Amino acid sequence: MTTTNAFVYTTYIATTPEKLWEALTSSEFTEQYFFGSRIESDWKIGSKVTYSRGGEVTDYGTILKCEPHRLLSFTWNYVADKSGRAEPSQVTFTLVPMNGSVKLTLKHENLIPSDIVDRDDTFEGLNNGWPAILSNLKSLLETGRTLPPVSL
């Protein structure tokens, strides 16, 4: 579902909540599936979370909720954002175990129209980037390999 206020994406991954949590919160994993991005935080409510590439922070926020193996929510600020948005957007990952797999739902809220890019030949826009990232995560956890690099 895509609107100008929120983007929601759900996938089912053949893994455990513990392994998926580790993949969401460990730089060892994020660098593999999240376009080389390294995540860092102490995972406490009110603490900072950063994503960086090549030693440069690209995205950052503040932890709002952190319930290991169940729920992770934080504000999201893109360093290069020139939109003048009034407040940061918010990302929430919800993990629900389901008979040997995990239902992962990503909800990215407080969006503005420019956050959604209505093109299928790009990773620009949250609606194009998140599915690519989460598909890569799913492949990594299920096969031990990420998807082949794609250049558009």
C-alpha positions as CSV (number, residue, x, y, z in Angstrom):
1,M,0.0,0.0,0.0
2,T,1.4,3.4,-0.9
3,T,0.0,6.8,0.1
4,T,1.6,10.2,0.6
5,N,1.4,9.5,4.3
6,A,2.8,6.0,4.7
7,F,4.5,3.2,2.8
8,V,3.9,-0.4,4.1
9,Y,5.7,-3.5,2.9
10,T,5.3,-7.0,4.2
11,T,7.3,-10.1,3.4
12,Y,7.6,-13.6,4.9
13,I,11.2,-14.9,5.6
14,A,12.2,-18.5,6.4
15,T,14.1,-17.6,9.5
16,T,13.7,-17.0,13.2
17,P,12.8,-13.7,14.9
18,E,16.2,-13.8,16.6
19,K,18.1,-14.1,13.4
20,L,16.0,-11.5,11.6
21,W,16.5,-9.1,14.6
22,E,20.2,-9.6,14.3
23,A,20.1,-8.9,10.6
24,L,18.1,-5.6,11.2
25,T,20.4,-4.4,14.0
26,S,23.9,-5.6,13.1
27,S,26.3,-3.8,10.8
28,E,27.7,-7.2,9.8
29,F,24.4,-7.9,8.1
30,T,23.2,-4.5,7.0
31,E,26.4,-3.9,5.0
32,Q,25.5,-7.0,3.0
33,Y,21.9,-6.3,2.1
34,F,21.4,-2.5,2.6
35,F,23.4,-1.1,-0.3
36,G,26.6,-1.2,1.9
37,S,25.1,0.7,4.7
38,R,26.4,0.2,8.2
39,I,23.9,0.5,11.1
40,E,24.9,1.7,14.6
41,S,23.0,2.2,17.8
42,D,22.9,0.9,21.4
43,W,19.2,0.1,20.8
44,K,17.8,2.0,23.8
45,I,14.8,4.2,23.6
46,G,15.9,7.8,23.0
47,S,19.3,6.7,21.6
48,K,20.6,7.6,18.2
49,V,20.6,5.2,15.2
50,T,22.7,5.9,12.2
51,Y,23.3,4.3,8.8
52,S,26.6,5.2,7.1
53,R,28.4,4.3,3.9
54,G,32.1,4.8,3.4
55,G,32.3,6.3,6.9
56,E,29.8,9.1,6.1
57,V,26.4,9.1,7.8
58,T,23.6,9.0,5.2
59,D,20.6,8.5,7.5
60,Y,20.0,9.0,11.2
61,G,17.2,9.0,13.8
62,T,16.2,8.4,17.3
63,I,14.9,5.1,18.7
64,L,11.3,5.3,19.7
65,K,10.5,1.7,20.5
66,C,12.8,-1.3,20.8
67,E,11.4,-4.7,21.8
68,P,14.0,-7.3,20.7
69,H,12.7,-9.9,18.2
70,R,9.3,-8.1,18.0
71,L,9.4,-4.4,17.2
72,L,11.8,-1.7,16.3
73,S,10.8,1.9,15.6
74,F,12.8,5.1,15.0
75,T,12.7,8.5,13.4
76,W,14.3,8.7,10.0
77,N,16.2,11.6,8.6
78,Y,18.0,11.5,5.2
79,V,21.1,13.7,5.4
80,A,20.8,14.9,1.8
81,D,17.0,15.7,2.1
82,K,16.4,19.2,0.8
83,S,12.6,19.0,1.0
84,G,12.2,21.2,4.1
85,R,9.9,18.7,5.8
86,A,8.4,19.8,9.1
87,E,9.3,16.6,11.0
88,P,11.3,13.4,10.3
89,S,9.6,10.4,8.9
90,Q,9.3,7.2,11.1
91,V,10.3,3.6,10.3
92,T,8.7,0.7,12.2
93,F,9.7,-3.0,11.7
94,T,7.3,-5.5,13.2
95,L,8.3,-9.2,13.4
96,V,5.7,-11.9,13.9
97,P,6.7,-15.6,14.1
98,M,4.6,-17.8,11.8
99,N,5.2,-21.6,11.8
100,G,8.9,-21.6,11.0
101,S,9.0,-18.3,9.3
102,V,8.7,-14.6,10.3
103,K,6.2,-12.1,8.9
104,L,8.2,-8.9,8.6
105,T,6.2,-5.7,8.1
106,L,7.9,-2.4,7.4
107,K,5.9,0.8,7.9
108,H,7.5,4.1,6.9
109,E,5.2,7.0,8.0
110,N,5.0,10.8,8.0
111,L,5.9,10.9,4.3
112,I,5.6,13.7,1.9
113,P,4.8,13.4,-1.8
114,S,8.4,13.5,-2.9
115,D,9.2,10.4,-0.8
116,I,7.3,8.3,-3.4
117,V,8.8,8.0,-6.9
118,D,6.4,6.6,-9.4
119,R,8.9,4.9,-11.7
120,D,10.0,1.3,-12.0
121,D,13.5,1.9,-13.3
122,T,15.0,3.3,-10.1
123,F,15.7,2.6,-6.4
124,E,14.8,6.2,-5.7
125,G,11.8,6.8,-3.5
126,L,11.0,4.8,-0.4
127,N,8.5,2.7,-2.4
128,N,11.4,1.5,-4.7
129,G,14.2,1.4,-2.2
130,W,12.6,-0.5,0.7
131,P,11.4,-3.5,-1.5
132,A,14.9,-3.9,-2.9
133,I,16.5,-3.8,0.5
134,L,14.0,-6.2,2.1
135,S,14.2,-8.6,-0.8
136,N,18.0,-8.6,-0.5
137,L,17.6,-9.2,3.3
138,K,15.2,-12.1,2.6
139,S,17.6,-13.7,0.1
140,L,20.5,-13.3,2.5
141,L,18.7,-15.0,5.4
142,E,17.2,-17.8,3.3
143,T,20.2,-18.6,1.0
144,G,23.2,-17.1,2.6
145,R,23.7,-14.9,-0.5
146,T,22.3,-11.5,-1.5
147,L,20.7,-10.8,-4.8
148,P,23.1,-10.0,-7.7
149,P,23.9,-6.2,-7.9
150,V,21.5,-4.3,-10.1
151,S,22.3,-1.1,-11.8
152,L,19.6,1.1,-13.3
